[in-house]
Amino acid sequence: MAGEDNKRQLVTFQLGEEHYGIDIMKVKEIHKVRNIRSIPNAPAYVEGIFNLRGAIIPLINLHKRFHLRRAVLEEGEELLSGFLIIDLDGKQLGIFIDKISRVVTIDEDQIQPPPQMLSGIGAEYIHGVSQEDEGYLIILDIDRLFDPKELKQIKDMGL
């Protein structure tokens, strides 16, 4: 019998045409898009900042970062759009998503290594891929999504 240590809980979402998952322990909150302030001279993928109960959170647009198209949402699905607040080594960042899906639990042995040619986000940012009913789920390695230079650049902006 497989133990609980062999299971992984993921927050899943749509970004462009693909479905992604992030370890639930890295996701702090899910928010609707509102009251975003732009930052002059910020990298193109830094959409702006958001005040979350007194904490200033930089918002990253993964569409711009990885040159992805936004998903075409059906009527009413825009209510499921927003951003995830994630924790990267104690630093909180917001990442835009097209549509939140659900929390899933998968067995580690169901996760396959990422194929080298995957549309959108590069294989170096992907922990693995898992089969799901509608196709596959791309599991992001959120700790590798931003290199140290990018994180330092965001930090140097005072965020």
C-alpha positions in Angstrom: 0.0 0.0 0.0 1.4 3.4 -0.9 2.0 5.8 2.0 1.0 9.4 2.2 4.6 10.4 1.6 4.2 9.1 -2.0 1.4 11.5 -2.7 1.6 15.1 -3.8 -1.2 17.8 -3.7 -1.2 20.3 -6.4 -3.1 23.5 -7.1 -4.0 23.2 -10.8 -4.7 26.0 -13.3 -4.8 26.9 -17.0 -2.2 29.1 -18.5 -2.6 29.6 -22.3 -3.7 26.2 -23.7 -2.0 24.1 -21.1 -2.9 22.8 -17.6 -0.3 23.3 -14.9 0.1 22.3 -11.3 2.1 23.8 -8.4 2.8 22.1 -5.1 0.0 23.3 -2.7 2.6 24.1 0.0 4.0 26.8 -2.3 0.6 28.5 -2.9 -0.4 30.9 -0.2 -3.6 32.4 -1.6 -5.7 32.8 -4.8 -6.9 36.3 -5.7 -9.0 38.1 -8.3 -7.2 40.8 -10.3 -7.8 44.2 -8.8 -5.9 47.4 -7.9 -2.7 46.7 -9.6 -0.1 49.5 -9.8 2.4 49.5 -12.6 6.1 49.9 -11.8 8.2 52.2 -14.1 11.3 50.6 -15.6 10.4 47.1 -14.4 11.1 44.0 -16.6 8.3 43.5 -19.1 7.0 40.4 -17.3 6.6 42.3 -14.0 3.0 43.4 -14.4 3.0 45.6 -11.2 2.4 45.4 -7.5 -0.5 44.5 -5.3 -1.1 45.5 -1.7 -2.1 42.4 0.3 -3.0 43.4 3.8 -0.1 45.8 4.0 2.4 43.6 2.2 3.5 44.7 -1.2 3.5 41.7 -3.6 5.1 41.9 -7.1 2.9 40.4 -9.8 4.5 38.3 -12.5 2.9 37.8 -15.9 3.9 34.3 -17.0 2.3 35.0 -20.4 4.9 37.7 -21.1 7.7 35.8 -19.3 7.3 32.7 -21.5 5.6 34.3 -24.6 2.3 32.4 -24.1 -1.1 33.4 -25.5 -3.8 34.0 -23.0 -6.5 31.2 -22.9 -9.8 31.8 -24.6 -12.3 31.6 -21.8 -15.9 30.7 -22.2 -18.7 33.0 -20.9 -18.5 33.1 -17.1 -15.1 31.6 -16.8 -13.4 35.1 -16.3 -14.6 34.7 -12.7 -12.0 32.0 -12.3 -9.1 34.2 -13.5 -6.7 36.0 -11.2 -3.4 35.2 -9.7 -1.8 32.9 -7.2 0.3 34.2 -4.3 3.3 31.9 -4.1 6.2 31.6 -1.6 9.7 31.5 -3.0 12.2 31.1 -0.2 10.2 33.4 2.1 9.5 36.0 -0.7 5.9 36.3 -1.9 5.2 36.8 -5.6 1.9 36.8 -7.5 1.7 34.9 -10.8 -1.2 35.5 -13.2 -3.3 32.6 -14.3 -6.0 32.3 -16.9 -8.2 30.0 -14.9 -8.0 28.2 -11.6 -9.0 24.6 -11.8 -8.9 22.5 -8.6 -6.6 20.8 -6.0 -5.6 17.3 -7.0 -3.7 14.6 -5.3 -1.4 12.4 -7.4 1.0 9.6 -6.7 4.7 10.4 -7.2 5.0 7.3 -9.4 2.4 8.8 -11.8 4.8 11.7 -12.5 6.9 11.2 -15.6 10.0 13.3 -16.5 9.2 16.3 -18.7 9.6 15.8 -22.5 12.4 18.0 -23.9 10.0 19.6 -26.4 7.0 20.9 -24.5 5.1 23.9 -25.8 5.2 27.0 -23.7 7.3 26.9 -20.6 10.7 25.2 -21.0 11.5 21.8 -19.6 14.1 23.3 -17.1 11.2 24.8 -15.1 9.1 21.6 -15.1 9.2 18.9 -12.3 7.3 16.4 -14.4 4.1 15.6 -16.3 1.1 13.5 -15.1 -1.6 12.0 -17.2 -5.1 13.3 -16.6 -8.5 12.7 -18.2 -8.3 15.7 -20.6 -4.7 15.2 -21.5 -1.8 15.9 -19.2 -0.9 18.1 -16.3 2.5 19.9 -16.3 3.9 20.1 -12.8 6.0 23.3 -12.4 9.1 23.4 -10.2 8.3 26.8 -8.8 11.7 27.2 -7.1 13.4 27.1 -10.6 10.8 29.3 -12.4 12.9 32.4 -11.7 16.6 32.4 -11.7 18.5 34.2 -8.9 19.3 37.2 -11.1 15.6 37.8 -11.8 14.7 37.5 -8.2 17.5 39.9 -7.3 16.2 42.4 -9.9 12.7 42.3 -8.4 14.2 42.7 -4.9 16.4 45.6 -6.1 13.2 47.4 -7.2 12.3 47.6 -3.5 9.8 44.8 -3.6 
